[in-house]
């Protein structure tokens, strides 16, 4: 099963949304948060997605 890693930055309006949950729920991928720093107004996350390449690509488009 392929793995892909990403560095994601969140703007203030997206901080409180369950983005990672939604990705794991809507697409056939396993999410793994490697590192993160989320604050009131901004945040970033190093995320690893595992699954079929086509599903990972769909999940990325969903971001």
mmCIF file of the N, C-alpha and C atoms, coordinates in Angstrom:
data_MODEL
# 
_entry.id   MODEL 
# 
loop_
_atom_site.group_PDB 
_atom_site.id 
_atom_site.type_symbol 
_atom_site.label_atom_id 
_atom_site.label_alt_id 
_atom_site.label_comp_id 
_atom_site.label_asym_id 
_atom_site.label_entity_id 
_atom_site.label_seq_id 
_atom_site.pdbx_PDB_ins_code 
_atom_site.Cartn_x 
_atom_site.Cartn_y 
_atom_site.Cartn_z 
_atom_site.occupancy 
_atom_site.B_iso_or_equiv 
_atom_site.pdbx_formal_charge 
_atom_site.auth_seq_id 
_atom_site.auth_comp_id 
_atom_site.auth_asym_id 
_atom_site.auth_atom_id 
_atom_site.pdbx_PDB_model_num 
ATOM 1   N N  . UNK A 1 1  ? 0.843   -1.170 0.000  1.00 0.00 ? 1  UNK A N  1 
ATOM 2   C CA . UNK A 1 1  ? 0.000   0.000  0.000  1.00 0.00 ? 1  UNK A CA 1 
ATOM 3   C C  . UNK A 1 1  ? 0.895   1.242  0.000  1.00 0.00 ? 1  UNK A C  1 
ATOM 4   N N  . UNK A 1 2  ? 0.751   2.115  -0.993 1.00 0.00 ? 2  UNK A N  1 
ATOM 5   C CA . UNK A 1 2  ? 1.604   3.309  -1.076 1.00 0.00 ? 2  UNK A CA 1 
ATOM 6   C C  . UNK A 1 2  ? 1.344   4.302  0.058  1.00 0.00 ? 2  UNK A C  1 
ATOM 7   N N  . UNK A 1 3  ? 2.388   5.026  0.432  1.00 0.00 ? 3  UNK A N  1 
ATOM 8   C CA . UNK A 1 3  ? 2.308   6.109  1.416  1.00 0.00 ? 3  UNK A CA 1 
ATOM 9   C C  . UNK A 1 3  ? 2.747   7.393  0.742  1.00 0.00 ? 3  UNK A C  1 
ATOM 10  N N  . UNK A 1 4  ? 2.122   8.494  1.115  1.00 0.00 ? 4  UNK A N  1 
ATOM 11  C CA . UNK A 1 4  ? 2.543   9.812  0.648  1.00 0.00 ? 4  UNK A CA 1 
ATOM 12  C C  . UNK A 1 4  ? 2.498   10.752 1.833  1.00 0.00 ? 4  UNK A C  1 
ATOM 13  N N  . UNK A 1 5  ? 3.499   11.637 1.915  1.00 0.00 ? 5  UNK A N  1 
ATOM 14  C CA . UNK A 1 5  ? 3.555   12.613 3.006  1.00 0.00 ? 5  UNK A CA 1 
ATOM 15  C C  . UNK A 1 5  ? 3.350   14.016 2.457  1.00 0.00 ? 5  UNK A C  1 
ATOM 16  N N  . UNK A 1 6  ? 2.684   14.840 3.271  1.00 0.00 ? 6  UNK A N  1 
ATOM 17  C CA . UNK A 1 6  ? 2.345   16.196 2.872  1.00 0.00 ? 6  UNK A CA 1 
ATOM 18  C C  . UNK A 1 6  ? 2.548   17.145 4.037  1.00 0.00 ? 6  UNK A C  1 
ATOM 19  N N  . UNK A 1 7  ? 2.858   18.385 3.704  1.00 0.00 ? 7  UNK A N  1 
ATOM 20  C CA . UNK A 1 7  ? 2.900   19.461 4.693  1.00 0.00 ? 7  UNK A CA 1 
ATOM 21  C C  . UNK A 1 7  ? 1.727   20.370 4.356  1.00 0.00 ? 7  UNK A C  1 
ATOM 22  N N  . UNK A 1 8  ? 0.806   20.507 5.288  1.00 0.00 ? 8  UNK A N  1 
ATOM 23  C CA . UNK A 1 8  ? -0.424  21.261 5.052  1.00 0.00 ? 8  UNK A CA 1 
ATOM 24  C C  . UNK A 1 8  ? -0.453  22.471 5.980  1.00 0.00 ? 8  UNK A C  1 
ATOM 25  N N  . UNK A 1 9  ? -0.830  23.617 5.444  1.00 0.00 ? 9  UNK A N  1 
ATOM 26  C CA . UNK A 1 9  ? -1.029  24.829 6.254  1.00 0.00 ? 9  UNK A CA 1 
ATOM 27  C C  . UNK A 1 9  ? -2.524  25.156 6.250  1.00 0.00 ? 9  UNK A C  1 
ATOM 28  N N  . UNK A 1 10 ? -3.030  25.507 7.433  1.00 0.00 ? 10 UNK A N  1 
ATOM 29  C CA . UNK A 1 10 ? -4.447  25.817 7.583  1.00 0.00 ? 10 UNK A CA 1 
ATOM 30  C C  . UNK A 1 10 ? -4.659  27.304 7.819  1.00 0.00 ? 10 UNK A C  1 
ATOM 31  N N  . UNK A 1 11 ? -5.559  27.935 7.062  1.00 0.00 ? 11 UNK A N  1 
ATOM 32  C CA . UNK A 1 11 ? -5.923  29.320 7.358  1.00 0.00 ? 11 UNK A CA 1 
ATOM 33  C C  . UNK A 1 11 ? -6.905  29.351 8.539  1.00 0.00 ? 11 UNK A C  1 
ATOM 34  N N  . UNK A 1 12 ? -7.095  30.510 9.101  1.00 0.00 ? 12 UNK A N  1 
ATOM 35  C CA . UNK A 1 12 ? -7.928  30.656 10.297 1.00 0.00 ? 12 UNK A CA 1 
ATOM 36  C C  . UNK A 1 12 ? -9.334  30.085 10.121 1.00 0.00 ? 12 UNK A C  1 
ATOM 37  N N  . UNK A 1 13 ? -9.950  30.273 8.967  1.00 0.00 ? 13 UNK A N  1 
ATOM 38  C CA . UNK A 1 13 ? -11.327 29.816 8.772  1.00 0.00 ? 13 UNK A CA 1 
ATOM 39  C C  . UNK A 1 13 ? -11.455 28.291 8.715  1.00 0.00 ? 13 UNK A C  1 
ATOM 40  N N  . UNK A 1 14 ? -10.351 27.560 8.574  1.00 0.00 ? 14 UNK A N  1 
ATOM 41  C CA . UNK A 1 14 ? -10.399 26.094 8.508  1.00 0.00 ? 14 UNK A CA 1 
ATOM 42  C C  . UNK A 1 14 ? -9.931  25.412 9.801  1.00 0.00 ? 14 UNK A C  1 
ATOM 43  N N  . UNK A 1 15 ? -9.430  26.169 10.770 1.00 0.00 ? 15 UNK A N  1 
ATOM 44  C CA . UNK A 1 15 ? -8.833  25.589 11.973 1.00 0.00 ? 15 UNK A CA 1 
ATOM 45  C C  . UNK A 1 15 ? -9.798  24.672 12.718 1.00 0.00 ? 15 UNK A C  1 
ATOM 46  N N  . UNK A 1 16 ? -11.051 25.057 12.837 1.00 0.00 ? 16 UNK A N  1 
ATOM 47  C CA . UNK A 1 16 ? -12.001 24.295 13.661 1.00 0.00 ? 16 UNK A CA 1 
ATOM 48  C C  . UNK A 1 16 ? -12.745 23.210 12.896 1.00 0.00 ? 16 UNK A C  1 
ATOM 49  N N  . UNK A 1 17 ? -12.451 23.036 11.627 1.00 0.00 ? 17 UNK A N  1 
ATOM 50  C CA . UNK A 1 17 ? -13.113 21.999 10.836 1.00 0.00 ? 17 UNK A CA 1 
ATOM 51  C C  . UNK A 1 17 ? -12.388 20.661 10.992 1.00 0.00 ? 17 UNK A C  1 
ATOM 52  N N  . UNK A 1 18 ? -13.132 19.552 11.032 1.00 0.00 ? 18 UNK A N  1 
ATOM 53  C CA . UNK A 1 18 ? -12.513 18.223 11.183 1.00 0.00 ? 18 UNK A CA 1 
ATOM 54  C C  . UNK A 1 18 ? -11.983 17.680 9.852  1.00 0.00 ? 18 UNK A C  1 
ATOM 55  N N  . UNK A 1 19 ? -11.038 18.370 9.273  1.00 0.00 ? 19 UNK A N  1 
ATOM 56  C CA . UNK A 1 19 ? -10.550 18.062 7.927  1.00 0.00 ? 19 UNK A CA 1 
ATOM 57  C C  . UNK A 1 19 ? -9.950  16.656 7.838  1.00 0.00 ? 19 UNK A C  1 
ATOM 58  N N  . UNK A 1 20 ? -9.124  16.280 8.786  1.00 0.00 ? 20 UNK A N  1 
ATOM 59  C CA . UNK A 1 20 ? -8.467  14.972 8.735  1.00 0.00 ? 20 UNK A CA 1 
ATOM 60  C C  . UNK A 1 20 ? -9.486  13.849 8.923  1.00 0.00 ? 20 UNK A C  1 
ATOM 61  N N  . UNK A 1 21 ? -10.424 14.033 9.818  1.00 0.00 ? 21 UNK A N  1 
ATOM 62  C CA . UNK A 1 21 ? -11.499 13.051 9.987  1.00 0.00 ? 21 UNK A CA 1 
ATOM 63  C C  . UNK A 1 21 ? -12.259 12.876 8.677  1.00 0.00 ? 21 UNK A C  1 
ATOM 64  N N  . UNK A 1 22 ? -12.603 13.984 8.034  1.00 0.00 ? 22 UNK A N  1 
ATOM 65  C CA . UNK A 1 22 ? -13.367 13.928 6.790  1.00 0.00 ? 22 UNK A CA 1 
ATOM 66  C C  . UNK A 1 22 ? -12.617 13.181 5.695  1.00 0.00 ? 22 UNK A C  1 
ATOM 67  N N  . UNK A 1 23 ? -11.316 13.397 5.600  1.00 0.00 ? 23 UNK A N  1 
ATOM 68  C CA . UNK A 1 23 ? -10.518 12.696 4.589  1.00 0.00 ? 23 UNK A CA 1 
ATOM 69  C C  . UNK A 1 23 ? -10.570 11.189 4.827  1.00 0.00 ? 23 UNK A C  1 
ATOM 70  N N  . UNK A 1 24 ? -10.352 10.770 6.073  1.00 0.00 ? 24 UNK A N  1 
ATOM 71  C CA . UNK A 1 24 ? -10.379 9.346  6.390  1.00 0.00 ? 24 UNK A CA 1 
ATOM 72  C C  . UNK A 1 24 ? -11.749 8.723  6.216  1.00 0.00 ? 24 UNK A C  1 
ATOM 73  N N  . UNK A 1 25 ? -12.788 9.527  6.413  1.00 0.00 ? 25 UNK A N  1 
ATOM 74  C CA . UNK A 1 25 ? -14.155 9.030  6.322  1.00 0.00 ? 25 UNK A CA 1 
ATOM 75  C C  . UNK A 1 25 ? -14.650 8.969  4.873  1.00 0.00 ? 25 UNK A C  1 
ATOM 76  N N  . UNK A 1 26 ? -14.305 9.967  4.075  1.00 0.00 ? 26 UNK A N  1 
ATOM 77  C CA . UNK A 1 26 ? -14.813 10.065 2.708  1.00 0.00 ? 26 UNK A CA 1 
ATOM 78  C C  . UNK A 1 26 ? -14.013 9.264  1.683  1.00 0.00 ? 26 UNK A C  1 
ATOM 79  N N  . UNK A 1 27 ? -12.743 9.028  1.964  1.00 0.00 ? 27 UNK A N  1 
ATOM 80  C CA . UNK A 1 27 ? -11.874 8.345  1.002  1.00 0.00 ? 27 UNK A CA 1 
ATOM 81  C C  . UNK A 1 27 ? -11.287 7.101  1.648  1.00 0.00 ? 27 UNK A C  1 
ATOM 82  N N  . UNK A 1 28 ? -10.885 6.154  0.849  1.00 0.00 ? 28 UNK A N  1 
ATOM 83  C CA . UNK A 1 28 ? -10.316 4.902  1.361  1.00 0.00 ? 28 UNK A CA 1 
ATOM 84  C C  . UNK A 1 28 ? -8.827  5.078  1.605  1.00 0.00 ? 28 UNK A C  1 
ATOM 85  N N  . UNK A 1 29 ? -8.511  5.937  2.587  1.00 0.00 ? 29 UNK A N  1 
ATOM 86  C CA . UNK A 1 29 ? -7.125  6.193  2.967  1.00 0.00 ? 29 UNK A CA 1 
ATOM 87  C C  . UNK A 1 29 ? -7.014  6.140  4.488  1.00 0.00 ? 29 UNK A C  1 
ATOM 88  N N  . UNK A 1 30 ? -5.824  5.816  4.941  1.00 0.00 ? 30 UNK A N  1 
ATOM 89  C CA . UNK A 1 30 ? -5.513  5.856  6.367  1.00 0.00 ? 30 UNK A CA 1 
ATOM 90  C C  . UNK A 1 30 ? -4.703  7.121  6.601  1.00 0.00 ? 30 UNK A C  1 
ATOM 91  N N  . UNK A 1 31 ? -5.120  7.926  7.576  1.00 0.00 ? 31 UNK A N  1 
ATOM 92  C CA . UNK A 1 31 ? -4.416  9.171  7.877  1.00 0.00 ? 31 UNK A CA 1 
ATOM 93  C C  . UNK A 1 31 ? -3.517  8.978  9.089  1.00 0.00 ? 31 UNK A C  1 
ATOM 94  N N  . UNK A 1 32 ? -2.350  9.596  9.040  1.00 0.00 ? 32 UNK A N  1 
ATOM 95  C CA . UNK A 1 32 ? -1.401  9.543  10.146 1.00 0.00 ? 32 UNK A CA 1 
ATOM 96  C C  . UNK A 1 32 ? -0.789  10.933 10.291 1.00 0.00 ? 32 UNK A C  1 
ATOM 97  N N  . UNK A 1 33 ? -1.090  11.596 11.402 1.00 0.00 ? 33 UNK A N  1 
ATOM 98  C CA . UNK A 1 33 ? -0.522  12.919 11.662 1.00 0.00 ? 33 UNK A CA 1 
ATOM 99  C C  . UNK A 1 33 ? 0.861   12.709 12.248 1.00 0.00 ? 33 UNK A C  1 
ATOM 100 N N  . UNK A 1 34 ? 1.871   13.119 11.511 1.00 0.00 ? 34 UNK A N  1 
ATOM 101 C CA . UNK A 1 34 ? 3.263   12.924 11.938 1.00 0.00 ? 34 UNK A CA 1 
ATOM 102 C C  . UNK A 1 34 ? 3.722   14.023 12.891 1.00 0.00 ? 34 UNK A C  1 
ATOM 103 N N  . UNK A 1 35 ? 3.375   15.259 12.593 1.00 0.00 ? 35 UNK A N  1 
ATOM 104 C CA . UNK A 1 35 ? 3.689   16.421 13.436 1.00 0.00 ? 35 UNK A CA 1 
ATOM 105 C C  . UNK A 1 35 ? 2.640   17.483 13.146 1.00 0.00 ? 35 UNK A C  1 
ATOM 106 N N  . UNK A 1 36 ? 2.394   18.329 14.140 1.00 0.00 ? 36 UNK A N  1 
ATOM 107 C CA . UNK A 1 36 ? 1.427   19.400 13.914 1.00 0.00 ? 36 UNK A CA 1 
ATOM 108 C C  . UNK A 1 36 ? 1.616   20.514 14.931 1.00 0.00 ? 36 UNK A C  1 
ATOM 109 N N  . UNK A 1 37 ? 1.189   21.693 14.536 1.00 0.00 ? 37 UNK A N  1 
ATOM 110 C CA . UNK A 1 37 ? 1.131   22.849 15.421 1.00 0.00 ? 37 UNK A CA 1 
ATOM 111 C C  . UNK A 1 37 ? -0.097  23.641 14.995 1.00 0.00 ? 37 UNK A C  1 
ATOM 112 N N  . UNK A 1 38 ? -1.143  23.566 15.810 1.00 0.00 ? 38 UNK A N  1 
ATOM 113 C CA . UNK A 1 38 ? -2.403  24.225 15.482 1.00 0.00 ? 38 UNK A CA 1 
ATOM 114 C C  . UNK A 1 38 ? -2.714  25.229 16.584 1.00 0.00 ? 38 UNK A C  1 
ATOM 115 N N  . UNK A 1 39 ? -2.983  26.460 16.179 1.00 0.00 ? 39 UNK A N  1 
ATOM 116 C CA . UNK A 1 39 ? -3.281  27.540 17.128 1.00 0.00 ? 39 UNK A CA 1 
ATOM 117 C C  . UNK A 1 39 ? -4.628  28.159 16.775 1.00 0.00 ? 39 UNK A C  1 
ATOM 118 N N  . UNK A 1 40 ? -4.992  29.200 17.491 1.00 0.00 ? 40 UNK A N  1 
ATOM 119 C CA . UNK A 1 40 ? -6.285  29.856 17.274 1.00 0.00 ? 40 UNK A CA 1 
ATOM 120 C C  . UNK A 1 40 ? -6.454  30.408 15.857 1.00 0.00 ? 40 UNK A C  1 
ATOM 121 N N  . UNK A 1 41 ? -5.392  30.929 15.284 1.00 0.00 ? 41 UNK A N  1 
ATOM 122 C CA . UNK A 1 41 ? -5.531  31.632 14.005 1.00 0.00 ? 41 UNK A CA 1 
ATOM 123 C C  . UNK A 1 41 ? -4.856  30.957 12.820 1.00 0.00 ? 41 UNK A C  1 
ATOM 124 N N  . UNK A 1 42 ? -4.015  29.992 13.055 1.00 0.00 ? 42 UNK A N  1 
ATOM 125 C CA . UNK A 1 42 ? -3.319  29.320 11.953 1.00 0.00 ? 42 UNK A CA 1 
ATOM 126 C C  . UNK A 1 42 ? -2.804  27.966 12.433 1.00 0.00 ? 42 UNK A C  1 
ATOM 127 N N  . UNK A 1 43 ? -2.356  27.160 11.507 1.00 0.00 ? 43 UNK A N  1 
ATOM 128 C CA . UNK A 1 43 ? -1.790  25.875 11.892 1.00 0.00 ? 43 UNK A CA 1 
ATOM 129 C C  . UNK A 1 43 ? -1.144  25.183 10.711 1.00 0.00 ? 43 UNK A C  1 
ATOM 130 N N  . UNK A 1 44 ? -0.348  24.173 11.026 1.00 0.00 ? 44 UNK A N  1 
ATOM 131 C CA . UNK A 1 44 ? 0.274   23.355 9.993  1.00 0.00 ? 44 UNK A CA 1 
ATOM 132 C C  . UNK A 1 44 ? 0.293   21.911 10.482 1.00 0.00 ? 44 UNK A C  1 
ATOM 133 N N  . UNK A 1 45 ? 0.458   21.012 9.534  1.00 0.00 ? 45 UNK A N  1 
ATOM 134 C CA . UNK A 1 45 ? 0.451   19.592 9.868  1.00 0.00 ? 45 UNK A CA 1 
ATOM 135 C C  . UNK A 1 45 ? 1.282   18.828 8.846  1.00 0.00 ? 45 UNK A C  1 
ATOM 136 N N  . UNK A 1 46 ? 2.095   17.899 9.325  1.00 0.00 ? 46 UNK A N  1 
ATOM 137 C CA . UNK A 1 46 ? 2.764   16.937 8.459  1.00 0.00 ? 46 UNK A CA 1 
ATOM 138 C C  . UNK A 1 46 ? 1.903   15.686 8.491  1.00 0.00 ? 46 UNK A C  1 
ATOM 139 N N  . UNK A 1 47 ? 1.331   15.347 7.375  1.00 0.00 ? 47 UNK A N  1 
ATOM 140 C CA . UNK A 1 47 ? 0.340   14.289 7.274  1.00 0.00 ? 47 UNK A CA 1 
ATOM 141 C C  . UNK A 1 47 ? 0.827   13.199 6.334  1.00 0.00 ? 47 UNK A C  1 
ATOM 142 N N  . UNK A 1 48 ? 0.596   11.952 6.723  1.00 0.00 ? 48 UNK A N  1 
ATOM 143 C CA . UNK A 1 48 ? 0.905   10.812 5.864  1.00 0.00 ? 48 UNK A CA 1 
ATOM 144 C C  . UNK A 1 48 ? -0.411  10.131 5.501  1.00 0.00 ? 48 UNK A C  1 
ATOM 145 N N  . UNK A 1 49 ? -0.598  9.873  4.220  1.00 0.00 ? 49 UNK A N  1 
ATOM 146 C CA . UNK A 1 49 ? -1.771  9.155  3.740  1.00 0.00 ? 49 UNK A CA 1 
ATOM 147 C C  . UNK A 1 49 ? -1.323  7.819  3.169  1.00 0.00 ? 49 UNK A C  1 
ATOM 148 N N  . UNK A 1 50 ? -2.030  6.764  3.542  1.00 0.00 ? 50 UNK A N  1 
ATOM 149 C CA . UNK A 1 50 ? -1.755  5.420  3.027  1.00 0.00 ? 50 UNK A CA 1 
ATOM 150 C C  . UNK A 1 50 ? -3.006  4.906  2.331  1.00 0.00 ? 50 UNK A C  1 
ATOM 151 N N  . UNK A 1 51 ? -2.805  4.220  1.226  1.00 0.00 ? 51 UNK A N  1 
ATOM 152 C CA . UNK A 1 51 ? -3.926  3.660  0.490  1.00 0.00 ? 51 UNK A CA 1 
ATOM 153 C C  . UNK A 1 51 ? -3.553  3.518  -0.973 1.00 0.00 ? 51 UNK A C  1 
ATOM 154 N N  . UNK A 1 52 ? -4.541  3.198  -1.776 1.00 0.00 ? 52 UNK A N  1 
ATOM 155 C CA . UNK A 1 52 ? -4.315  3.106  -3.211 1.00 0.00 ? 52 UNK A CA 1 
ATOM 156 C C  . UNK A 1 52 ? -4.005  4.500  -3.753 1.00 0.00 ? 52 UNK A C  1 
ATOM 157 N N  . UNK A 1 53 ? -3.129  4.565  -4.735 1.00 0.00 ? 53 UNK A N  1 
ATOM 158 C CA . UNK A 1 53 ? -2.690  5.846  -5.280 1.00 0.00 ? 53 UNK A CA 1 
ATOM 159 C C  . UNK A 1 53 ? -3.866  6.693  -5.755 1.00 0.00 ? 53 UNK A C  1 
ATOM 160 N N  . UNK A 1 54 ? -4.830  6.089  -6.414 1.00 0.00 ? 54 UNK A N  1 
ATOM 161 C CA . UNK A 1 54 ? -5.988  6.842  -6.913 1.00 0.00 ? 54 UNK A CA 1 
ATOM 162 C C  . UNK A 1 54 ? -6.787  7.450  -5.762 1.00 0.00 ? 54 UNK A C  1 
ATOM 163 N N  . UNK A 1 55 ? -6.934  6.717  -4.662 1.00 0.00 ? 55 UNK A N  1 
ATOM 164 C CA . UNK A 1 55 ? -7.669  7.238  -3.506 1.00 0.00 ? 55 UNK A CA 1 
ATOM 165 C C  . UNK A 1 55 ? -6.899  8.359  -2.818 1.00 0.00 ? 55 UNK A C  1 
ATOM 166 N N  . UNK A 1 56 ? -5.583  8.222  -2.738 1.00 0.00 ? 56 UNK A N  1 
ATOM 167 C CA . UNK A 1 56 ? -4.771  9.296  -2.155 1.00 0.00 ? 56 UNK A CA 1 
ATOM 168 C C  . UNK A 1 56 ? -4.919  10.559 -2.997 1.00 0.00 ? 56 UNK A C  1 
ATOM 169 N N  . UNK A 1 57 ? -4.883  10.417 -4.304 1.00 0.00 ? 57 UNK A N  1 
ATOM 170 C CA . UNK A 1 57 ? -5.036  11.575 -5.188 1.00 0.00 ? 57 UNK A CA 1 
ATOM 171 C C  . UNK A 1 57 ? -6.409  12.216 -5.030 1.00 0.00 ? 57 UNK A C  1 
ATOM 172 N N  . UNK A 1 58 ? -7.447  11.408 -4.880 1.00 0.00 ? 58 UNK A N  1 
ATOM 173 C CA . UNK A 1 58 ? -8.797  11.944 -4.646 1.00 0.00 ? 58 UNK A CA 1 
ATOM 174 C C  . UNK A 1 58 ? -8.853  12.693 -3.324 1.00 0.00 ? 58 UNK A C  1 
ATOM 175 N N  . UNK A 1 59 ? -8.212  12.143 -2.289 1.00 0.00 ? 59 UNK A N  1 
ATOM 176 C CA . UNK A 1 59 ? -8.196  12.799 -0.979 1.00 0.00 ? 59 UNK A CA 1 
ATOM 177 C C  . UNK A 1 59 ? -7.486  14.145 -1.054 1.00 0.00 ? 59 UNK A C  1 
ATOM 178 N N  . UNK A 1 60 ? -6.396  14.204 -1.805 1.00 0.00 ? 60 UNK A N  1 
ATOM 179 C CA . UNK A 1 60 ? -5.657  15.463 -1.963 1.00 0.00 ? 60 UNK A CA 1 
ATOM 180 C C  . UNK A 1 60 ? -6.542  16.500 -2.651 1.00 0.00 ? 60 UNK A C  1 
ATOM 181 N N  . UNK A 1 61 ? -7.247  16.089 -3.680 1.00 0.00 ? 61 UNK A N  1 
ATOM 182 C CA . UNK A 1 61 ? -8.153  17.009 -4.367 1.00 0.00 ? 61 UNK A CA 1 
ATOM 183 C C  . UNK A 1 61 ? -9.251  17.489 -3.430 1.00 0.00 ? 61 UNK A C  1 
ATOM 184 N N  . UNK A 1 62 ? -9.653  16.635 -2.489 1.00 0.00 ? 62 UNK A N  1 
ATOM 185 C CA . UNK A 1 62 ? -10.687 16.999 -1.524 1.00 0.00 ? 62 UNK A CA 1 
ATOM 186 C C  . UNK A 1 62 ? -10.242 18.021 -0.506 1.00 0.00 ? 62 UNK A C  1 
ATOM 187 N N  . UNK A 1 63 ? -8.935  18.173 -0.366 1.00 0.00 ? 63 UNK A N  1 
ATOM 188 C CA . UNK A 1 63 ? -8.432  19.190 0.558  1.00 0.00 ? 63 UNK A CA 1 
ATOM 189 C C  . UNK A 1 63 ? -8.693  20.561 -0.014 1.00 0.00 ? 63 UNK A C  1 
# 
